[in-house]
Amino acid sequence: KESGTWTAIFNKEAKQWGAYKYEQAKDALRVDVKTKALPAKQETLVYKINKNGFSMDWDQISVPVEIK
């Protein structure tokens, strides 16, 4: 989706590349997160760690994930 609510998925399979062999049964945690628009286009995927968790920024969207 371009915006709105996304699902952040934390999977138990550490050596998986992409979603080619993704198995939902191996999910450890699924969290709904609300995306935010970025003020400028981000050409590459960037992970930003902060005191509340982290965000994934790419293109014109930021996906903040809060960790409690």
Helices and strands as residue ranges (DSSP letters): E 5-11, G 24-26, E 27-34, E 36-50, E 53-66
